[in-house]
Amino acid sequence: MSFATDLYHAHYIQECPVPASASTKAKRAPAQGEHSAREKVFATARDLFYREGFRAVGVDTVVAASGVAKTTLYRWFPTKDDLVLAVLDSRDEEFWAQWEATAERHMGHPREELLGQIKWISRYIGGEASRGCAFLNAAAEFPDPAHAVRDKVARNKQKLRRRLLALCMAAGAEDAALLADQLVLMIDGAFAGSEALGKNGPAKALQRAAQAAMDAALPHKQ
């Protein structure tokens, strides 16, 4: 087994979600009514933040839309920033769950997995409900690099580059770092472009552009 393949498998194992241990879970499980109220607040905020913006949506708007008392919201999320961070955690988990599902389907075939990952991201960007990348949106709305939100953004994007780099190396790219960076730029550019120029603009070329970059950088199949 080659070094690149070892790295590919190492990244796959290290990045797979690990269930929280008992010590990291809440000390008291919420009652059914409390859990329902929390989920209602969270789902409402998650939707509104994505559709209308983190800064544009205030706590009062979330409370009014969810029908849950403000005291209940603050019981679970003491500040609006806590709610924003929880929403970003949820978006991150959702993204990587889809990534892992795609990785499972192409296990041992990094070239095919690269294209598979690009395909589902392209479909997501072109979807009717898509409003770009939640992490790029958050970065634009929270300009302070020391803010906790920016740390969430950086972690998501750094992980994306690591996973792409591992796949590019395993697929045999001569300059794996360059190809990984090209793919990161294409993905983020498609997310941003879909908002600026519409879903039928340059964003729809993501899959073809990525395929062209891969064809140029990866060894030809025998």
N, C-alpha and C positions, 0 to 999 in steps of 0.2 A: 504494500500500500504506500503511495507517495506521500511526501510531506504535505502537499496541497490538499490531498484527500483527507489526511489526518486532521488538518486544520478545519476543513469543511465539517467533518463529523464533530470535532471538538466544539465548534461554534454552535452547531445544531443542539448538542447536549446542554451546553452552558446557557443558551438563550431560551430553552424551553421553560414555560411557566412552572414554578414550583409552588405547590399548595402551601398556604400559610400554616405555620405550626400552631399548636394550641395556644402557645404563649403569646402569639401575635394577634390572636383574635380578641374581640371585645370580651370583657369580663362577664358581662350580663347580656344574654341574648334578648333582643327587643321583643316585646309582646307583639301579637299579630297586628293590632291596630297601630302601634308605633311603627312597625316595619312598613306597613302599608302607607302611612303618612310620609315616612322618609323617602320611600321609593317614588311616591307621587311628586314630592318636591324635587327630588333628584332628576327624574325623567323630564319634568317640565323645564328645569334649568338647563339640562343637557340639550334639549331641543331649541330653546330660545337663544342660548348662547351661540349655538352653531348658526342658526338662521339669521339672527339680528345683531350678534356681536357681544363680546364679553362686557365691554364698557357700556354699551347702549342699554343693556338690560340690567335693571336694578333689582334689589331684593323685593321691593314692593310689587314689581311686575311679576316676579316669580310667585309671590304669595297670592296675588290676585288670580293668576292663571291656574295655579294648582288648587286653589280653594282650601289651602292649609294655613293655619294660623302662623303669624310671624314668630311667635314664641316657640312653636314646634320646629320651624326651620332653624332657628338659632340654637335649639337644643342639640341638633345634629351637626350643624355647620355654624360655629360661633361667629365667623366673619364671612363676607362674600368671597374673599380670597380662598378660604377653605373650600367653599363650594366650587369655585373655578378649578382648583387643584384636583378635587375629586372627579370632576367632569373630565379633565385631561387624563387622569389615570384610567378612567373608563374607556376613553377614546383609544388610549395606548393599548390597553388589553384587547380591545376589539380588533385593532389593526393587526396585532401580532397573533391573535387566534386565527385570523384568516391566513396570515403568512405561514403559520405552522401547518395548517390544513393543506395548503398548497405544497409545502415541503414534504409532507407525508406521501403525497401522491407521486412525487418525483424523487423519492429517496434513492441516493446513489447515482443520480443523473443530473449533475449540477447545471449543465448547459440547458437542459429542458426545464429545470426548475427556474433558472433565470428568466426564461421567456414566460413561464407560467406565472411568476410573480408579477411581471410587467403586465401581463394580460388582465389579471384581476384588478390591479390598481387602475389600469386604463378604463375598465368597465365601471369601476366605482366613480372615477372622475366624470365619466360621461353620463352617470345616472341622474335621473330627474331630481332627486333629493340632495345631490351633492352641492355643497357651497365651498368647495376648495378644501384645503388641508387645515384642520382645526389647530394644528401646531403652528403653522405659518401665520394663520390668523391671530393666534395668541401672541406670537412674537411681535407682530405689527402693533398690537394694542397695548403691550407691556414693554415699553422701550428700555426700562431700567435693567441692565444686564445682571444686576444683583438680585432681582426679584425672583422669588421661588418659581414663578411661572416660567421664566426663561430657563431655569434649570430643567424643568420638565420637557421643554421644547428641545433643549440641547441633547438630553438623554435619548429622546425618541429618534432624533436625526443621526446621532452618533451610532446608535444601534443599527439603524438602516444601513449606514455606510459599512459597518463591520460585517453585517450579514451579506451584503452585496460583494464586498471584498473577498470574503471566504468563498463565495460561489464562483467568482471570477478566477480566483487562484485554482480552485478545484477543477474548473472547466479548462484550464491550461492557457489562460491569457498570458502573453509575454509581459505585458505591462498591466497587471491586474489592478493596481491602484488607479491608473488612469481610466481604465474601463469602468471601475466602480464609481469614480467621481463623475464620469460622463453620465452614468445611469442615474445617480443622485440628482444631478442638475436637470436631467430630462424629466424625472418624476416631479421634482418640486416646480420646475418650469411649467409642466402641464397642469399641476394644481393651480398655480397662480394664473396661468394663461386662460384657464377655463372660466375664471372670474372676470378677468379683464377683457377678453375677446370672445367669450362664449364657448359653449361646449363643441360647437362646430368649427371653431377656429383652429389654430395650430395644436391645441391640446389633443385633438383627435388623432394626431400623427405620432403620439407617444410610442405606440407599439411598433410601428414601422421604423421610426428613428432608432429605437433601442435595438431592433433586429439588425439594422444596418451597422450600428456600432459593434454589436457582437460578432457579426460576420467578418468585420474588418480586424477584430482583435483576437478572435479565437481560432484555433487550428481548424482547418477544413476537415470535415468528416471523411473517413476513408470509405 
